[in-house]
Structures are given as structure tokens and as C-alpha cells.
Amino acid sequence: MEVQTPYLISNGDDGTGSSVSVTYDIDTAVIEMVVLGRWTRRLALEIYTAFRKCLAEHPSAIIVNLHRLKDPSADSAAMWLAAARAAGVLQPPVQIALSAPGSRPLSRRLHWTGVARIVPMFTTMEQARTAVANRGPLTERLQLTRLQPETGSANAARGLIDVACEAWGLADLRHPSRLVISELVANVVEHARTDMVVTVWRRRNGLHLTVHDGDARLPHMRPLPSAGAATTRDGGHGLRIVDTLSAAWGAVSTRKGKMVWATMRSCRRPWP
């Protein structure tokens, strides 16, 4: 499987030409969101939904392209402040940057009200990308590419966890992370049956695990079997291990399949 970046993880259309498109560059862990069209309540809901998905991915930064947003009354100002506050409470915090022409009413309002001191604004996307990159990476990454849909891939993924926990001093996360990555890889082997890419990101005193495959079907947990019923690994029951051991997990569609992720947090050392 050829994994390409950026990944398209969300898009919406309110029927009037307005839309929200989101791409995710896994090499930098930076998400870019493009908002297009006239500001409406429907578009606001699309943006809110997209932001929730973006923050669930816990990227290093989110850059919002507002160059094609039509907001003559600057009614969207509160949205960007709320987004920055939501991103700031995550551990580690997620950077939020906006890009919009300085002459627009929205840009002027954000500067007049002081919001621009909380949410950095740039007149071009290139300036925003440069500023985010210069702040330095918030993550470290180890990766295995082109793993085959075979049982031996789970062993390789567990080995990657061993290396990560040893390198980053997260020995207490080794066992639960090995179990979680095993389930994520096993799902690809059993259901997707495509090549996969396994990535382990450092999140300060935690780990963010992702598995990309070429099957667009998203996984889901099924209800617990009734008493006395036979249990099998099929049907999403293995995801209960992921749900139990991880701080959070989820799945998003990509251009050529999907990405399933899980965040592991250390209990030994509190997050700053």
C-alpha cells in the first residue's frame, strides 16, 4: 500500500457552495483546514464538527485557511477563539494559527478585540506554515511501512513499541501499548487484508499509536455477547481491549483507506 500525505480526513458541503476540507500531514502532524463560502449557521456546525475530529487526532498544530471565507460581519470571530481555547487545554497543547487577508473585517475584529494575541494570524498560508514549523516539533515518531497483512506484522509492531518505550523512558506503557497495537494490527490482518503502516508518536509522557490500511471501512465495537454465548475475536470485540487500555481511540477515513489511532497515557508521571 502506498501511503500519501496529506490525508483527507473530513469535508462538508452545506448545499450553498460552502464547505470545510481538512488535510493531515503525518510527517509533521500538522492539520490544515480550508473554510470556503459564506458564513452561516450550517457552516459553523460543519467547522465545529471538523474541529472536534481534528482535536481527536491530537496534532501538533492546526492551521485554518480563511482566505475564501465570506464573513463581512466578522460573525465567526467567536468560533476561532473557542477553537483555540479547546486546543489549549489538551496535553500537550495544540497550536492554532489562522491565515486571512489583513484587510478583511474578520482580521480587523480579531485584532481590535485582542483575539489575535491568543490565536496567531498570518496574511498568507506560507507565513503560517513557517511560524508553526519554527516553533519546533511537539512529537517524535517511529514508523514501520509496508507491513503485510500477516500475523508476523503484529510481532513487528510490538517490537516498535519496545523500541519506543525504551528510547523515550516510558517503560510503564510498554505492556498496554503492545496489547493495543496488536489489536489494531490484527484487525487489519483479519478484516482489511491490505498492507499497512504502523506509527508510534511520542506525546510527552504518553504515546499516540496509528495504523493506516487500504480498507475504507471504519471499525466499530459490537455489543458484549450475552451470558453463555461463544466469544470470538471477530466482530470488533478485540476493540474492547483498545477501548479499555487507551485514554482515547478512534478512526478516520483517508484518501486510500483509513487510519485507526489510540492514545496511551502514563500513570507513572502526570502530564504537565
C-alpha positions as MATLAB code, in Angstrom:
seq = 'MEVQTPYLISNGDDGTGSSVSVTYDIDTAVIEMVVLGRWTRRLALEIYTAFRKCLAEHPSAIIVNLHRLKDPSADSAAMWLAAARAAGVLQPPVQIALSAPGSRPLSRRLHWTGVARIVPMFTTMEQARTAVANRGPLTERLQLTRLQPETGSANAARGLIDVACEAWGLADLRHPSRLVISELVANVVEHARTDMVVTVWRRRNGLHLTVHDGDARLPHMRPLPSAGAATTRDGGHGLRIVDTLSAAWGAVSTRKGKMVWATMRSCRRPWP';
ca = [
       0.000    0.000    0.000;
       1.309    3.436   -0.920;
       0.612    5.934    1.837;
       0.382    9.517    0.622;
       0.143   12.771    2.507;
      -1.727   14.832    3.212;
      -4.682   12.705    4.298;
      -8.188   13.953    3.665;
      -9.988   13.291    6.934;
     -13.082   15.467    6.664;
     -15.117   17.538    4.284;
     -18.593   19.002    4.292;
     -20.917   20.926    1.986;
     -23.938   22.865    3.152;
     -25.578   22.880   -0.293;
     -24.764   26.562   -0.980;
     -21.159   26.185   -2.080;
     -19.780   26.494    1.439;
     -17.545   23.712    2.672;
     -14.868   22.662    5.125;
     -11.989   20.492    3.953;
      -9.310   19.085    6.225;
      -5.961   17.527    5.377;
      -3.459   15.907    7.726;
       0.263   15.655    7.024;
       1.516   12.734    9.094;
       5.152   13.729    8.553;
       4.696   16.966   10.503;
       1.488   16.104   12.444;
       0.054   19.409   11.181;
      -3.573   19.687   10.078;
      -4.711   22.306    7.579;
      -8.380   23.298    7.428;
      -9.794   25.266    4.498;
     -13.097   27.117    5.012;
     -14.916   28.079    1.822;
     -18.057   30.131    1.223;
     -20.499   32.320    3.116;
     -20.632   32.170    6.909;
     -23.871   30.519    8.023;
     -25.064   28.510   10.996;
     -24.777   25.386    8.866;
     -21.165   26.185    8.019;
     -20.453   26.915   11.686;
     -21.719   23.440   12.581;
     -19.519   21.901    9.873;
     -16.492   23.729   11.288;
     -17.318   22.685   14.842;
     -17.603   19.039   13.769;
     -14.367   19.230   11.799;
     -12.517   20.780   14.735;
     -13.674   18.017   17.063;
     -12.304   15.438   14.654;
      -9.050   17.358   14.303;
      -8.515   17.680   18.053;
      -9.268   13.976   18.495;
      -6.228   13.321   16.307;
      -4.138   15.461   18.712;
      -1.953   17.015   16.002;
       0.962   19.315   16.737;
      -0.859   22.230   15.090;
      -3.968   23.229   13.142;
      -3.723   25.959   10.504;
      -7.037   27.423    9.331;
      -7.170   28.940    5.845;
      -9.834   31.683    5.847;
      -8.923   33.349    2.550;
     -12.094   32.111    0.858;
     -14.458   32.626    3.785;
     -17.140   35.271    3.172;
     -17.800   36.830    6.572;
     -18.409   40.581    6.087;
     -19.800   41.000    9.607;
     -16.978   39.021   11.244;
     -19.546   36.793   12.936;
     -17.134   33.852   13.011;
     -14.692   35.554   15.413;
     -16.033   33.744   18.478;
     -15.599   30.384   16.738;
     -11.838   30.810   16.349;
     -11.373   31.915   19.951;
     -13.348   28.909   21.197;
     -11.290   26.592   18.985;
      -8.033   27.974   20.341;
      -9.198   27.551   23.929;
     -10.266   23.960   23.299;
      -6.894   23.201   21.699;
      -5.002   24.880   24.514;
      -6.360   22.629   27.257;
      -5.083   19.453   25.607;
      -1.864   17.913   26.882;
       0.331   18.753   25.137;
      -1.480   21.857   23.799;
      -2.281   22.025   20.092;
      -1.174   25.145   18.242;
      -3.884   27.036   16.352;
      -2.991   29.540   13.626;
      -5.254   31.492   11.279;
      -4.492   32.799    7.803;
      -6.610   35.586    6.314;
      -6.066   38.874    4.429;
      -5.404   41.688    6.867;
      -7.962   43.949    5.214;
     -10.898   41.645    5.909;
     -13.450   42.634    8.589;
     -12.721   39.360   10.415;
      -8.996   40.111   10.633;
      -9.651   43.637   11.875;
     -12.108   42.444   14.538;
      -9.740   39.770   15.797;
      -7.007   42.373   16.176;
      -9.269   45.017   17.727;
     -10.652   42.612   20.320;
      -7.245   41.151   21.188;
      -8.125   37.664   19.985;
      -5.140   37.785   17.622;
      -2.872   37.734   20.687;
      -4.342   34.349   21.597;
      -4.817   32.976   18.083;
      -1.858   33.994   15.869;
      -2.912   35.397   12.487;
      -0.935   35.492    9.247;
      -1.722   37.076    5.908;
      -0.513   34.058    3.916;
      -0.584   30.318    4.451;
       3.149   30.146    3.833;
       3.758   32.511    6.754;
       1.524   30.394    8.974;
       3.305   27.169    7.959;
       6.702   28.725    8.618;
       5.656   30.006   12.044;
       4.280   26.621   13.059;
       7.396   24.813   11.815;
       9.755   27.202   13.619;
       8.062   26.559   16.928;
       9.591   23.102   16.794;
       8.106   19.619   16.779;
       5.883   18.576   19.651;
       6.193   14.948   18.718;
       8.753   12.297   17.949;
       7.970    9.440   15.600;
       8.930    5.844   14.864;
       7.372    4.046   11.916;
       7.124    0.711   10.093;
       5.970    0.904    6.475;
       4.574   -1.636    4.029;
       3.774   -4.260    6.628;
       1.989   -7.226    5.080;
      -1.421   -8.465    6.286;
       0.058  -11.439    8.089;
       0.422  -12.476   11.719;
       4.120  -11.648   11.792;
       3.281   -7.964   11.399;
       1.894   -7.892   14.940;
       5.281   -9.048   16.226;
       6.993   -6.291   14.268;
       4.560   -3.696   15.651;
       5.145   -4.889   19.220;
       8.866   -4.600   18.590;
       8.345   -0.992   17.543;
       6.580   -0.356   20.850;
       9.535   -1.891   22.701;
      11.965    0.422   20.925;
       9.791    3.487   21.533;
       9.274    2.839   25.231;
      12.969    2.171   25.747;
      14.059    5.253   23.808;
      11.577    7.603   25.462;
      11.681    6.218   29.004;
       8.067    5.023   29.042;
       8.524    1.523   30.399;
       5.150    1.576   32.162;
       3.373    1.964   28.820;
       5.151   -0.935   27.165;
       2.744   -3.743   28.102;
      -0.585   -1.957   27.478;
       0.720   -0.382   24.276;
       1.871   -3.773   22.982;
      -1.629   -5.149   23.577;
      -3.302   -2.199   21.865;
      -1.050   -2.175   18.802;
      -1.520   -5.937   18.495;
      -5.293   -5.487   18.288;
      -5.041   -2.675   15.755;
      -2.749   -4.705   13.531;
      -4.840   -7.870   13.997;
      -7.898   -6.012   12.724;
      -6.043   -5.156    9.527;
      -4.885   -8.738    9.101;
      -8.344  -10.197    9.716;
     -10.595   -7.630    8.072;
      -8.799   -5.114    5.846;
      -6.257   -7.579    4.413;
      -4.099   -4.799    2.936;
      -0.587   -3.554    3.530;
      -0.336   -1.224    6.494;
       1.811    1.484    8.063;
       2.293    1.480   11.846;
       3.432    4.688   13.531;
       4.259    5.449   17.163;
       4.319    9.114   18.149;
       5.630   10.459   21.422;
       3.201   12.716   23.252;
       5.418   13.975   26.071;
       4.731   11.342   28.760;
       2.478    9.304   26.505;
       2.207    7.574   23.134;
      -0.056    8.083   20.141;
      -0.395    4.920   18.037;
      -1.693    4.896   14.459;
      -2.256    2.143   11.910;
      -3.045    3.027    8.283;
      -4.509    0.473    5.895;
      -6.129    0.409    2.468;
      -9.675   -0.529    3.515;
     -12.104    2.375    3.844;
     -14.456    0.504    6.211;
     -14.216    2.005    9.697;
     -14.036   -0.348   12.699;
     -16.626   -0.370   15.452;
     -17.255   -2.240   18.653;
     -20.137   -4.649   18.833;
     -22.254   -5.243   21.947;
     -20.914   -7.625   24.518;
     -22.099  -11.217   23.936;
     -24.867  -12.458   26.146;
     -24.112  -14.780   29.039;
     -23.137  -18.219   27.836;
     -22.650  -17.130   24.229;
     -19.467  -18.146   22.464;
     -16.900  -15.365   22.106;
     -14.612  -14.853   19.129;
     -12.114  -12.243   18.014;
     -14.300  -11.447   15.002;
     -16.883   -8.698   15.030;
     -14.977   -5.911   16.729;
     -14.769   -7.464   20.184;
     -10.974   -7.078   20.170;
     -11.516   -3.320   20.108;
     -12.739   -3.571   23.700;
      -9.123   -4.148   24.686;
      -8.199   -0.946   22.863;
     -11.073    0.923   24.487;
     -10.158   -0.328   27.959;
      -6.416    0.283   27.838;
      -6.214    3.543   25.885;
      -7.074    7.059   27.017;
      -8.889    7.556   23.711;
      -9.144    5.898   20.322;
     -10.866    6.406   17.005;
     -10.730    6.030   13.250;
     -10.852    8.422   10.303;
     -11.102    7.936    6.561;
      -8.122    8.745    4.357;
      -7.790    9.132    0.624;
      -6.858    5.486    0.196;
      -8.300    3.738    3.222;
      -8.410    4.661    6.883;
      -6.310    5.456    9.929;
      -7.109    3.917   13.335;
      -5.458    5.556   16.320;
      -5.132    5.182   20.090;
      -3.610    7.464   22.714;
      -1.786    5.897   25.667;
      -1.131    7.949   28.800;
       1.369    7.226   31.505;
       0.057    6.805   35.029;
       3.536    6.908   36.490;
       4.176   10.555   35.666;
       1.454   13.201   35.463;
       1.107   15.219   32.303;
       2.379   18.785   32.622;
];
